[in-house]
């Protein structure tokens, strides 16, 4: 199977920052939505896009806390969104669509990692629901505004996708929960979602990408014990293909680059890392560089789309 997963030599790399990738790019008159845009990499993304002139709508679980976090950043709006609640997703989308504005960039940044077994909605596994299904429903609800703006959609995945394919026979881990396998599945879903969305949206000028931000110390690891964090840190530090730790501004750079770079004009559906398109990973790679074949397979991507539409009851492209 041929693949688009090859570096294009962007001139950026592991140490590039949001300021680096946005140098010379004017986003005046452009609108971005950033889920989870008031903390961690999301906040860095919000700052960077707003500094380049974009209007940024931050979609956050706790509106008051988000407003406080973005206070003083010009051009930022805050609205409430709970990704595990499909009614909240619907309400957010309807409020935005009623404004009549188009979307130029949608960055699906919000997510959780390695949490204890948690059930949400109709019994869905929380990582799959938060990281994937909520964003799936959001994108489909917002489709009219995305098509109007010819949006770029960036799905924040992770090299954690290397930990698990989609568990088609038990996506909600009803028969034995493993928090890292669940995280890996959710991150694979993020990549497959972008792949299929790109194939569906390209005729309308909508292109989609998935990204691995890198290893960054943020609150994403809040569900882990000190021992688990130490073990993960050691794995990252000693991984033969891992590029090491990044600052938040470096970690947010790849999603900002994917949302704005002219180098990606005419491209889409690819998994990116270190501000470039990633290469295929060796089959036995775990938490290293590159993308696994199961996260770039169009047939798996189409199957996941059908499953997600069935679970959420939302599909902008369905009959």
C-alpha positions as CSV (number, residue, x, y, z in Angstrom):
1,X,0.0,0.0,0.0
2,X,1.4,3.4,-1.0
3,X,1.5,6.1,1.7
4,X,1.7,9.8,1.9
5,X,3.5,9.4,5.3
6,X,6.9,10.9,4.3
7,X,8.6,14.0,5.5
8,X,8.5,17.1,3.3
9,X,11.5,18.8,4.9
10,X,9.7,21.8,6.2
11,X,12.7,23.4,7.8
12,X,11.2,23.0,11.3
13,X,11.9,20.3,13.8
14,X,11.8,19.0,17.4
15,X,12.7,22.4,18.9
16,X,10.5,24.6,16.8
17,X,8.0,26.7,18.6
18,X,4.6,28.2,17.8
19,X,6.3,31.5,17.1
20,X,8.7,29.8,14.7
21,X,5.9,28.2,12.6
22,X,3.8,31.3,12.5
23,X,6.5,33.7,11.5
24,X,5.3,35.7,8.5
25,X,1.8,34.3,8.7
26,X,-1.1,36.7,9.1
27,X,-4.3,35.2,10.4
28,X,-6.3,38.4,10.5
29,X,-9.9,37.8,9.5
30,X,-9.6,34.0,10.2
31,X,-11.5,32.1,12.9
32,X,-10.4,29.1,14.9
33,X,-12.1,26.9,17.4
34,X,-9.8,25.2,19.9
35,X,-11.3,22.6,22.2
36,X,-9.6,22.6,25.6
37,X,-8.1,25.9,24.6
38,X,-7.7,27.3,28.1
39,X,-5.0,24.9,29.5
40,X,-1.9,23.1,28.6
41,X,-1.1,22.9,24.9
42,X,-4.6,24.2,24.1
43,X,-3.8,27.5,25.9
44,X,-0.5,27.8,24.1
45,X,-2.4,27.2,20.8
46,X,-4.9,29.9,21.7
47,X,-2.2,32.4,22.5
48,X,-0.3,31.7,19.3
49,X,-3.3,31.9,16.9
50,X,-4.6,35.0,18.6
51,X,-1.2,36.7,18.5
52,X,-1.2,36.0,14.7
53,X,-4.5,37.9,14.3
54,X,-7.1,35.1,14.5
55,X,-10.3,35.2,16.4
56,X,-10.2,32.1,18.7
57,X,-13.3,30.5,20.1
58,X,-12.2,28.4,23.2
59,X,-14.5,25.5,23.9
60,X,-14.1,24.5,27.5
61,X,-15.7,22.3,30.1
62,X,-15.7,25.1,32.8
63,X,-16.5,28.4,31.2
64,X,-15.6,30.6,34.2
65,X,-12.2,29.0,34.7
66,X,-11.5,29.2,31.0
67,X,-12.4,32.9,30.9
68,X,-9.9,33.5,33.7
69,X,-7.2,31.6,31.9
70,X,-7.5,33.6,28.7
71,X,-8.0,36.9,30.4
72,X,-5.8,39.5,28.6
73,X,-5.5,37.7,25.3
74,X,-7.1,39.8,22.7
75,X,-9.5,38.2,20.2
76,X,-10.6,35.2,22.3
77,X,-14.1,34.1,23.0
78,X,-15.1,31.3,25.4
79,X,-18.0,29.0,25.3
80,X,-19.0,25.9,27.2
81,X,-18.5,22.4,25.8
82,X,-18.6,19.0,27.5
83,X,-17.4,16.4,25.0
84,X,-18.8,13.4,26.9
85,X,-22.3,14.9,26.7
86,X,-23.8,14.8,23.2
87,X,-26.4,17.4,24.2
88,X,-23.7,19.8,25.2
89,X,-22.0,19.2,21.8
90,X,-25.2,19.9,20.0
91,X,-25.9,23.0,22.0
92,X,-22.4,24.4,21.4
93,X,-22.6,23.7,17.7
94,X,-26.1,25.3,17.4
95,X,-24.9,28.5,19.3
96,X,-21.9,28.8,16.9
97,X,-23.9,28.1,13.8
98,X,-26.4,30.7,14.7
99,X,-23.7,33.3,14.5
100,X,-23.4,32.7,10.8
101,X,-19.7,32.6,10.8
102,X,-17.4,30.2,9.0
103,X,-14.6,28.2,10.5
104,X,-11.1,28.4,9.1
105,X,-9.4,26.2,11.7
106,X,-10.8,23.6,14.1
107,X,-8.3,22.1,16.5
108,X,-9.6,19.1,18.4
109,X,-7.1,19.5,21.3
110,X,-9.1,18.5,24.4
111,X,-8.4,15.0,25.8
112,X,-7.7,12.8,28.8
113,X,-5.0,10.1,29.3
114,X,-4.7,6.9,31.3
115,X,-7.7,7.6,33.6
116,X,-9.2,5.0,35.9
117,X,-12.1,3.1,34.4
118,X,-14.9,5.6,33.9
119,X,-18.2,5.3,32.1
120,X,-19.9,8.2,30.5
121,X,-23.1,8.7,28.5
122,X,-24.7,5.3,27.7
123,X,-21.8,3.5,29.3
124,X,-19.1,4.5,26.9
125,X,-15.4,4.2,27.9
126,X,-14.4,7.7,28.9
127,X,-11.1,8.1,26.9
128,X,-12.8,6.9,23.6
129,X,-15.8,9.1,24.3
130,X,-13.8,12.2,25.2
131,X,-10.9,12.1,22.8
132,X,-12.8,10.7,19.8
133,X,-16.6,10.4,19.9
134,X,-17.2,13.9,21.3
135,X,-15.0,15.5,18.6
136,X,-16.6,13.3,16.0
137,X,-20.0,14.6,16.9
138,X,-18.7,18.2,17.1
139,X,-17.2,18.2,13.6
140,X,-20.3,16.7,12.1
141,X,-22.5,19.2,13.9
142,X,-20.2,22.1,12.7
143,X,-19.9,20.9,9.2
144,X,-21.9,23.8,7.5
145,X,-19.6,26.4,9.1
146,X,-16.5,24.3,8.2
147,X,-17.5,23.9,4.6
148,X,-18.2,27.6,4.4
149,X,-14.7,28.5,5.6
150,X,-12.8,25.7,3.8
151,X,-11.5,24.7,7.3
152,X,-8.4,22.8,8.3
153,X,-9.3,20.3,11.0
154,X,-6.5,19.2,13.3
155,X,-7.0,16.1,15.5
156,X,-4.5,15.9,18.3
157,X,-3.4,12.3,18.4
158,X,-0.2,11.0,20.1
159,X,2.5,8.4,19.6
160,X,0.4,6.7,22.2
161,X,-1.6,5.3,19.2
162,X,1.3,2.8,19.0
163,X,-0.1,1.1,22.1
164,X,-3.3,-0.2,20.5
165,X,-5.3,-0.6,17.4
166,X,-9.1,-0.2,17.5
167,X,-10.6,-3.0,19.5
168,X,-13.5,-3.7,17.2
169,X,-15.0,-6.4,19.3
170,X,-14.9,-4.3,22.5
171,X,-14.2,-0.6,21.9
172,X,-15.6,0.3,25.3
173,X,-13.5,-2.2,27.3
174,X,-16.5,-3.9,28.9
175,X,-14.4,-7.1,29.3
176,X,-11.3,-6.1,31.1
177,X,-10.2,-2.4,31.3
178,X,-6.6,-1.4,30.6
179,X,-6.1,2.4,30.8
180,X,-3.1,2.5,28.5
181,X,-4.7,0.2,25.9
182,X,-7.8,2.5,26.1
183,X,-5.6,5.6,25.6
184,X,-3.8,4.0,22.7
185,X,-7.1,3.1,21.0
186,X,-8.5,6.6,21.5
187,X,-5.3,8.1,19.9
188,X,-5.5,5.7,17.0
189,X,-9.1,6.8,16.6
190,X,-8.0,10.4,16.4
191,X,-5.7,9.6,13.5
192,X,-8.2,7.5,11.6
193,X,-10.9,10.1,12.1
194,X,-8.7,12.8,10.4
195,X,-7.9,10.4,7.6
196,X,-11.5,9.7,6.7
197,X,-12.7,13.2,7.3
198,X,-10.1,14.4,4.8
199,X,-11.4,12.0,2.2
200,X,-15.0,13.2,2.8
201,X,-14.3,16.9,3.1
202,X,-11.6,17.7,0.4
203,X,-14.1,18.4,-2.4
204,X,-15.5,21.2,-0.1
205,X,-12.0,22.5,0.6
206,X,-11.9,21.0,4.1
207,X,-8.7,19.2,4.9
208,X,-7.8,17.2,8.0
209,X,-4.7,16.2,9.8
210,X,-3.7,14.4,13.0
211,X,-0.7,15.3,15.1
212,X,1.6,14.0,17.8
213,X,2.6,17.0,19.9
214,X,5.6,15.3,21.6
215,X,6.4,14.6,25.2
216,X,5.4,17.6,27.3
217,X,4.8,17.9,31.1
218,X,1.2,19.1,31.4
219,X,-1.9,18.2,33.5
220,X,-2.7,15.5,31.0
221,X,-0.9,13.1,33.4
222,X,-3.0,14.0,36.4
223,X,-4.5,10.6,36.7
224,X,-1.1,8.9,37.1
225,X,0.6,8.1,40.3
226,X,4.1,9.3,41.0
227,X,5.5,5.8,40.3
228,X,3.6,5.6,37.0
229,X,4.9,9.1,36.0
230,X,8.4,8.0,36.8
231,X,8.1,4.9,34.7
232,X,6.6,6.8,31.8
233,X,9.4,9.4,32.0
234,X,12.1,6.7,32.0
235,X,10.5,5.1,28.9
236,X,10.5,8.4,27.1
237,X,14.0,9.3,28.2
238,X,15.4,5.9,27.0
239,X,13.3,5.4,23.9
240,X,15.6,4.9,20.9
241,X,13.4,6.9,18.5
242,X,11.8,9.4,21.0
243,X,12.8,13.0,20.4
244,X,12.8,13.9,24.1
245,X,10.9,16.5,26.1
246,X,9.4,19.7,24.8
247,X,8.2,23.0,26.3
248,X,4.5,23.8,25.9
249,X,5.3,26.3,23.1
250,X,7.3,23.6,21.3
251,X,4.6,21.0,22.0
252,X,1.8,23.2,20.5
253,X,3.9,24.0,17.5
254,X,2.9,21.0,15.4
255,X,-0.9,21.5,15.8
256,X,-0.5,25.2,15.0
257,X,1.7,24.4,12.0
258,X,-0.8,21.8,10.7
259,X,-3.6,24.4,11.0
260,X,-1.8,27.2,9.2
261,X,1.2,26.1,7.1
262,X,1.1,26.9,3.4
263,X,3.4,23.9,3.0
264,X,0.3,21.7,3.5
265,X,-1.8,23.3,0.8
266,X,-3.3,20.5,-1.3
267,X,-2.4,17.8,1.3
268,X,-4.4,16.1,4.0
269,X,-5.2,13.0,5.9
270,X,-1.7,12.6,7.2
271,X,-0.3,12.1,10.7
272,X,2.3,14.8,11.6
273,X,5.0,15.2,14.2
274,X,7.8,17.7,14.9
275,X,6.2,20.2,12.5
276,X,6.4,17.8,9.5
277,X,4.7,14.8,8.1
278,X,5.7,11.7,10.0
279,X,7.4,8.6,8.5
280,X,5.9,5.1,9.0
281,X,7.0,3.5,12.2
282,X,8.6,0.1,12.7
283,X,6.0,-2.4,13.7
284,X,7.5,-2.9,17.2
285,X,7.8,0.9,18.0
286,X,6.2,1.9,21.3
287,X,6.0,5.6,22.3
288,X,8.5,6.5,19.6
289,X,8.6,8.4,16.3
290,X,6.5,7.6,13.3
291,X,3.0,6.3,12.7
292,X,1.8,2.8,12.7
293,X,0.0,1.2,9.7
294,X,-3.2,0.7,11.7
295,X,-3.6,4.4,12.1
296,X,-3.2,5.2,8.4
297,X,-5.4,2.5,6.9
298,X,-8.4,4.0,4.8
299,X,-10.5,0.8,5.4
300,X,-10.1,1.0,9.1
301,X,-10.8,4.7,9.0
302,X,-14.1,4.2,7.1
303,X,-15.1,1.4,9.5
304,X,-14.5,3.7,12.5
305,X,-16.5,6.5,10.9
306,X,-19.5,4.1,10.4
307,X,-19.2,2.9,14.0
308,X,-18.9,6.5,15.4
309,X,-21.9,7.6,13.4
310,X,-23.9,4.7,14.7
311,X,-22.9,5.4,18.3
312,X,-23.5,9.2,18.2
313,X,-26.4,9.3,15.8
314,X,-24.6,12.1,13.9
315,X,-23.2,12.0,10.4
316,X,-23.1,15.1,8.2
317,X,-22.3,12.9,5.2
318,X,-24.8,10.1,5.8
319,X,-27.8,9.3,3.7
